[in-house]
């Protein structure tokens, strides 16, 4: 299989490396971090994100036995939004990825975005961010170790540190999109919140969870929640907090808000029931419709 938009990428290299025993004849046996639907429409939509954007756990199969369900591609937010925009569609998403994985993949496809400039009336790129600090666990092309350590040493609280981490991410994304002035770019968050002290001209006003909250009115919807999963909690504890007692007290306060977010996801009728509580098809539709209302 060859791709039309990202034509330098082979199908084999788009397979998530965590899936070793896969077959191209069995779409249930693998996950691709790159997917596209290029039909020659007048616009182009590029959706970027983690497992929420990818559509984790959608479908009606036993996820302990299979890695994918083709039904997923028909109901995820990118598909719904591309139909609303009458757009060709690229999905750059990987379950468990960091925000800097997203940025690196955007850097990789930048030449192909420039090549597509004259083919489309409008090019939209929507980045739905995951929780910060996942990148602190990995050594990638963009290395955040030194700047994060400097931020931590200069911060008087976890909140100040995390605010700087997010601001640094926004700066990196804004710098990237300055190279693509012909693109309409938007940044949102999935299950975490933007710190009130931070802003960006690229930011959507609401997060995916905010959009869901508008429809469920959960009584204990606390903000801001900076992370919810161990992929971010572990590096914060092990690389930064360590034996700092004062920071541990603040950390416990943050974790109380994290607990309320999990309760919200567990009770939401727009999220799948189970350990991960990813959005269901209706939850994907809500996010797509909200984004459409902001960029049409």
C-alpha positions, 0 to 999 in steps of 0.5 A: 500500500502507498499513501497519496499525501505522505507518499514518502511513508510506507505502510509498514512504517506506519504500523505502531511498532508495539504490534509485532504479529500483524498481517496486512490482510487482517486490519484487526491485527495492527494499529497505524499512526498514519491514516488518510482519505484522499479523494480530491476534495476542495479542502484538506484536514490534518488531525493530530493527537493521541489515543482520543484522536486515534479513536481507541476502543471504538467498535464492538470487538474484544480489545484484549484479542484485537488491536483495531476495528475498521468501524473506528475510522468511520466515526472518529472526530477526524472523519466527522469533521472532514465530512463537515468541511468537505475535506480530504483527511489525514489522521496523525495519531498514536495511542500513548504518544506525547505532545512532542511526538505530535510535533515531530510528526508535524515536522516530518510532514511539513514538506508535504503540506507545502506541496499540497498548498496549491491543491486545496482551497483551505488546509486545516490542521487541528492538534488535540494535545494530550497531557504534558510530561509524557515526553519526559519519559522518552528520548526523542528528536526534541529533547526537553530534559535540559529546559525542563530541569531549568524550569523545575529549578527556577519554579517555586511550585508544581503549578509554576513548573507545569505552567512553564512546561505548557507555555514552552509547548505552545511556543514550539507549536507557534514557531512551527506554524509560522512556517505555514502561514497558509494553514488554518491551525487550531490547538485544543486539549483532550482530557486535560486543561490549559493553565489559566495563566497561559494563552495562545492565538492558536488555542480553541476556547474549550477542551474536548472534556469541556465540550462533553461537560456542556452536555452532561453538567457533571456536578464536580467538574474541577479545573485545571487538571494537568494530567490523569495518567501514570505516563505523566504522573510517574515522571513528575514524581520520579524526576522532579518531586522526589523527596521534596516534602512541600511539593508532595503536599501540592501534588496531593492537592492536584491528584484530588482534582485528577480523581474528579476528572476520572469520575466525570469520565466514568459517568459521562454518557459520551465516554466508553465505560472501562479503565480508559474511558475514551470518547464513544462515537457520540463523544467524537461527534461532539468534538468534531462539531465544536471544532467545525463551529470554530473554524468554518 
